């Protein structure tokens, strides 16, 4: 089949969870003999037309000039190209800026939409934008032939609010098997002697709450923050915590080997995501034998169950920082078993 994937910042991944998912899925489908295309911004760092057997279709993205509004033009450019391309299946990852163009999607193609998280709950958006996102969610549902939910919480929401059935398909990960201590030494840290957070630096990921908890705790262990900080909110966090020498902002890292090793050798791994569905970075932390401290919400609990520690505020974060990974190996083992038995990439990709 001819399959198109849109709604991402392109592959290879240099942005976030959807991009990581698109990377894994497109390669898997191409290896199974399908003609797969992934849409990518014109200014993506990868400028070739092929990547691991996947077609890369670059389209103009004015986001660098217009900010978030540029996403709407980028999505329109992708959809206009799709109209001319005779794809059998179009897979949309998210709906935030593409749904208003939903009626332009080709009727001859099967339109499948991964509904992402509850976008209208994200605190980074003002009230007017949140109202629009509720409208966009409804548009995406009404212009899609099939819906995918990446968590049980999203699946329940779509059923309760719209009486729409969706297929629950989580993301996946592969168990990390070959740790290399030399890699973390490049970051001037030692095994099990640092705590870690990997996320996009956005309010709904509870970065500030976690770091406030780090400031309240005096265990002295370095706390590494990995994520782009050249944004308005990222710069705010840098300014607020600049005097705390144990909080170290490393910026964005996309080298999977480095990320896996940093997770594997960490003492505690913090996952503050509170709005989206099943986040790929959470599964990768489980696959990398991290001891996880997660924000207490239905999305995280549905994956981790009782095999993690949970927090609601900075005081609880401060108290949890006294946990030691080596004393809780059963939680780590249980989460790794979930990856093997429920969330391997081959099993998840096979459900698409």
Secondary structure in CASP SS format (residue, H / E / C, confidence):
PFRMAT SS
TARGET T0000
AUTHOR 0000-0000-0000
METHOD secondary structure of the structure
MODEL  1
X C 1.00
X E 1.00
X E 1.00
X E 1.00
X E 1.00
X E 1.00
X C 1.00
X C 1.00
X C 1.00
X C 1.00
X C 1.00
X C 1.00
X C 1.00
X C 1.00
X C 1.00
X C 1.00
X H 1.00
X H 1.00
X H 1.00
X H 1.00
X H 1.00
X H 1.00
X H 1.00
X H 1.00
X H 1.00
X H 1.00
X H 1.00
X H 1.00
X H 1.00
X H 1.00
X H 1.00
X C 1.00
X C 1.00
X C 1.00
X E 1.00
X E 1.00
X E 1.00
X E 1.00
X E 1.00
X E 1.00
X E 1.00
X C 1.00
X C 1.00
X C 1.00
X C 1.00
X C 1.00
X C 1.00
X C 1.00
X C 1.00
X E 1.00
X E 1.00
X C 1.00
X C 1.00
X E 1.00
X E 1.00
X E 1.00
X E 1.00
X E 1.00
X E 1.00
X C 1.00
X C 1.00
X C 1.00
X H 1.00
X H 1.00
X H 1.00
X H 1.00
X H 1.00
X H 1.00
X H 1.00
X H 1.00
X H 1.00
X H 1.00
X H 1.00
X H 1.00
X H 1.00
X H 1.00
X H 1.00
X H 1.00
X H 1.00
X H 1.00
X H 1.00
X H 1.00
X H 1.00
X C 1.00
X C 1.00
X C 1.00
X C 1.00
X C 1.00
X E 1.00
X E 1.00
X E 1.00
X E 1.00
X E 1.00
X C 1.00
X C 1.00
X C 1.00
X C 1.00
X C 1.00
X H 1.00
X H 1.00
X H 1.00
X H 1.00
X H 1.00
X H 1.00
X C 1.00
X C 1.00
X C 1.00
X C 1.00
X C 1.00
X E 1.00
X E 1.00
X E 1.00
X E 1.00
X E 1.00
X C 1.00
X C 1.00
X C 1.00
X C 1.00
X H 1.00
X H 1.00
X H 1.00
X C 1.00
X C 1.00
X C 1.00
X C 1.00
X C 1.00
X H 1.00
X H 1.00
X H 1.00
X H 1.00
X H 1.00
X H 1.00
X H 1.00
X H 1.00
X H 1.00
X H 1.00
X H 1.00
X H 1.00
X H 1.00
X H 1.00
X H 1.00
X H 1.00
X C 1.00
X C 1.00
X C 1.00
X E 1.00
X E 1.00
X E 1.00
X E 1.00
X C 1.00
X C 1.00
X H 1.00
X H 1.00
X H 1.00
X H 1.00
X H 1.00
X H 1.00
X H 1.00
X H 1.00
X H 1.00
X H 1.00
X H 1.00
X C 1.00
X C 1.00
X C 1.00
X C 1.00
X E 1.00
X E 1.00
X C 1.00
X C 1.00
X C 1.00
X C 1.00
X E 1.00
X C 1.00
X C 1.00
X C 1.00
X C 1.00
X C 1.00
X C 1.00
X C 1.00
X H 1.00
X H 1.00
X H 1.00
X H 1.00
X H 1.00
X C 1.00
X C 1.00
X C 1.00
X C 1.00
X C 1.00
X C 1.00
X C 1.00
X C 1.00
X E 1.00
X E 1.00
X E 1.00
X E 1.00
X E 1.00
X C 1.00
X C 1.00
X C 1.00
X C 1.00
X H 1.00
X H 1.00
X H 1.00
X C 1.00
X H 1.00
X H 1.00
X H 1.00
X H 1.00
X H 1.00
X H 1.00
X H 1.00
X H 1.00
X H 1.00
X H 1.00
X C 1.00
X C 1.00
X C 1.00
X C 1.00
X C 1.00
X E 1.00
X E 1.00
X E 1.00
X E 1.00
X E 1.00
X C 1.00
X C 1.00
X C 1.00
X C 1.00
X C 1.00
X H 1.00
X H 1.00
X H 1.00
X H 1.00
X H 1.00
X H 1.00
X H 1.00
X H 1.00
X H 1.00
X C 1.00
X C 1.00
X C 1.00
X C 1.00
X C 1.00
X C 1.00
X E 1.00
X E 1.00
X E 1.00
X E 1.00
X E 1.00
X C 1.00
X C 1.00
X C 1.00
X C 1.00
X H 1.00
X H 1.00
X H 1.00
X H 1.00
X H 1.00
X H 1.00
X H 1.00
X H 1.00
X H 1.00
X C 1.00
X C 1.00
X C 1.00
X C 1.00
X E 1.00
X E 1.00
X E 1.00
X C 1.00
X C 1.00
X C 1.00
X C 1.00
X C 1.00
X C 1.00
X C 1.00
X C 1.00
X H 1.00
X H 1.00
X H 1.00
X H 1.00
X H 1.00
X H 1.00
X H 1.00
X H 1.00
X C 1.00
X C 1.00
X C 1.00
X C 1.00
X E 1.00
X E 1.00
X E 1.00
X E 1.00
X C 1.00
X C 1.00
X H 1.00
X H 1.00
X H 1.00
X H 1.00
X H 1.00
X H 1.00
X H 1.00
X C 1.00
X C 1.00
X C 1.00
X C 1.00
X E 1.00
X E 1.00
X E 1.00
X C 1.00
X C 1.00
X H 1.00
X H 1.00
X H 1.00
X H 1.00
X H 1.00
X H 1.00
X H 1.00
X C 1.00
X C 1.00
X C 1.00
X C 1.00
X H 1.00
X H 1.00
X H 1.00
X C 1.00
X H 1.00
X H 1.00
X H 1.00
X H 1.00
X H 1.00
X H 1.00
X H 1.00
X H 1.00
X H 1.00
X H 1.00
X H 1.00
X H 1.00
X H 1.00
X C 1.00
X C 1.00
X E 1.00
X H 1.00
X H 1.00
X H 1.00
X H 1.00
X H 1.00
X C 1.00
X C 1.00
X C 1.00
END
